[in-house]
Structures are given as structure tokens and as C-alpha cells.
Amino acid sequence: MAAGSLSEIEIKDLAQKTLDARSLSYSPYSKFKVGAVLLTADGSYVEGANVENASYGACICAEQTAIVKAVTTGYKSFKAIGVASSAGTFTPPCGICRQVLREFAPNIEVYMFSENGAFVMDPLTTMLPRSFGPEDLSIVPE
């Protein structure tokens, strides 16, 4: 269980906040509660939770909720994200969440927490190798 660049205290705080964020989930259909918390470069925490919808395509994941909240409140630099689910085991971000994280934090550390606070950390670069980002967009000459 590598800790990456976070201190033990930061990991402990991130774990508790991430596990607590699950309670914000609106998941009446799947009953699968997910909490995600971003640790910003300045040491602030931004929490998110999954929000389901009867039209399943309109659901939003916890990681996306946290990113959207953070960006729309002025944060654009992140150290880490924590993710925890009601499954109690390590739950990684889905593919869409990995791509959303890539847009704003291509080198972010992803901490996946179990119920007891144990964790696995993977850098996003490992979870989404050879990713597509803003620098890959170009105008095709006529």
C-alpha cells in the first residue's frame, strides 16, 4: 500500500472524508453508494457522491460530482482523489471518471479505500495509460 506523495495524516483525513461522503449518495435504484473526495493543491477538500436518475444515462458518478464542484468553485489543481463505495472493498473509478479526471489532473493519485480505511493507491497515469487529453486536439488543415 504505497502512500504516494501524501502524508499519513493526509491519507487518514482523506479516508475519513471519503468514507463519510458515501452518505451524500442518491442511489435509490442500485443501492450502490459511492463517495469521492478531491484533495486540492492548497489542502482543501471537495466532496462528491453518485447521483442516480430513473433515466440511467443521466446518472453522475461521485468522482465527476467532485470534479464539477471543484472546478465550478475555482479549484483547478489537485493532489489526490479518494474513492469509497458501499461495497466495502476497493472501488476504482470507471472509465468515464478516469477520462474526466485526466482533463483536470492527469497526474493525480487515486486512493481507493475499504470500509476500515485500508487503501490501494494508483496514479491515474497507471489507470489510464496513453490517455487522450487537451493537447491531442488540433485543427485538421483543409
C-alpha positions in Angstrom: 0.0 0.0 0.0 2.2 2.8 -1.3 1.3 6.2 0.0 2.4 8.3 -2.9 3.1 11.9 -2.1 0.5 12.2 0.7 1.5 12.2 4.4 -0.1 9.7 6.8 -2.3 12.4 8.2 -3.5 13.5 4.8 -4.3 9.9 3.9 -6.2 9.4 7.2 -8.2 12.6 6.6 -8.9 11.7 3.0 -10.0 8.2 4.0 -12.5 9.5 6.6 -13.9 12.2 4.4 -14.2 9.8 1.5 -16.0 7.2 3.6 -18.3 9.9 5.0 -19.1 11.2 1.5 -20.9 8.0 0.7 -23.8 9.2 2.9 -24.4 12.0 0.4 -25.2 9.5 -2.4 -28.6 9.4 -4.0 -28.8 5.8 -5.2 -32.3 4.5 -4.9 -32.0 2.2 -7.8 -28.6 0.5 -7.5 -28.2 1.0 -3.7 -24.5 1.3 -4.6 -23.3 4.3 -2.7 -20.1 5.9 -3.8 -18.2 8.8 -2.2 -15.3 10.7 -3.7 -13.2 13.5 -2.2 -10.6 15.6 -4.0 -7.7 17.0 -2.1 -6.7 20.3 -3.8 -3.2 21.7 -4.1 -4.0 24.2 -1.4 -5.1 21.5 1.1 -8.9 22.0 0.7 -11.3 19.0 0.3 -14.1 18.8 -2.2 -16.6 16.0 -1.7 -18.9 14.3 -4.2 -21.3 11.4 -4.3 -23.0 9.5 -7.0 -26.4 10.8 -8.1 -28.7 8.4 -9.9 -31.7 9.1 -12.1 -34.6 7.0 -13.3 -33.2 7.6 -16.8 -30.0 5.7 -16.1 -28.0 7.7 -18.7 -28.5 10.8 -16.6 -26.7 9.4 -13.6 -23.4 11.0 -12.5 -20.6 9.3 -10.6 -19.1 10.5 -7.4 -15.8 11.4 -9.0 -17.5 13.5 -11.6 -19.6 15.3 -9.0 -16.4 16.2 -7.0 -14.6 17.4 -10.1 -17.5 19.5 -11.3 -18.0 21.0 -7.8 -14.3 21.8 -7.5 -13.9 23.3 -10.9 -17.0 25.5 -10.6 -15.8 26.8 -7.3 -12.4 27.8 -8.7 -10.2 24.8 -8.0 -8.1 23.5 -10.9 -5.1 21.9 -9.2 -5.4 18.6 -7.3 -3.1 16.4 -5.3 -5.3 13.3 -4.9 -8.8 11.8 -5.0 -10.2 9.3 -2.6 -13.0 6.9 -3.7 -15.0 4.6 -1.5 -18.2 2.6 -2.1 -20.8 0.8 0.0 -19.4 -2.5 -1.3 -16.7 -2.1 1.4 -13.9 -3.1 -1.0 -11.5 -1.1 -3.1 -13.6 0.5 -5.9 -11.8 2.1 -8.8 -13.2 5.0 -10.9 -15.0 3.9 -14.0 -13.6 4.7 -17.4 -15.6 7.9 -17.9 -14.4 9.2 -14.5 -10.8 8.4 -15.4 -11.2 10.5 -18.5 -12.8 13.4 -16.6 -10.0 13.3 -14.0 -7.5 13.3 -16.8 -8.9 16.6 -18.1 -8.0 18.4 -14.9 -5.5 16.3 -13.1 -3.5 14.0 -15.5 -1.0 13.0 -12.7 -3.4 12.7 -9.8 -3.1 9.9 -7.2 -6.2 7.8 -6.9 -6.7 6.4 -3.4 -9.3 3.6 -3.2 -10.5 3.0 0.4 -12.1 0.0 2.0 -14.5 0.1 4.9 -11.8 0.0 7.5 -9.7 2.8 5.9 -7.2 0.4 4.2 -6.3 1.7 0.8 -4.8 1.0 -2.6 -3.2 3.9 -4.5 -2.7 4.0 -8.2 -1.6 7.1 -10.1 -4.1 8.0 -12.8 -1.3 7.5 -15.4 -1.3 3.8 -14.5 -5.0 3.5 -14.6 -5.4 5.4 -17.9 -2.2 4.8 -19.9 -1.6 6.6 -23.2 -4.6 8.8 -22.4 -6.2 11.4 -24.7 -6.1 15.0 -23.4 -6.5 18.6 -24.5 -3.0 18.6 -26.0 -4.2 15.9 -28.5 -6.8 18.2 -30.0 -5.7 20.0 -33.2 -7.4 21.6 -36.1 -7.1 19.5 -39.2 -5.8 21.5 -42.2 -8.1 21.9 -45.2 
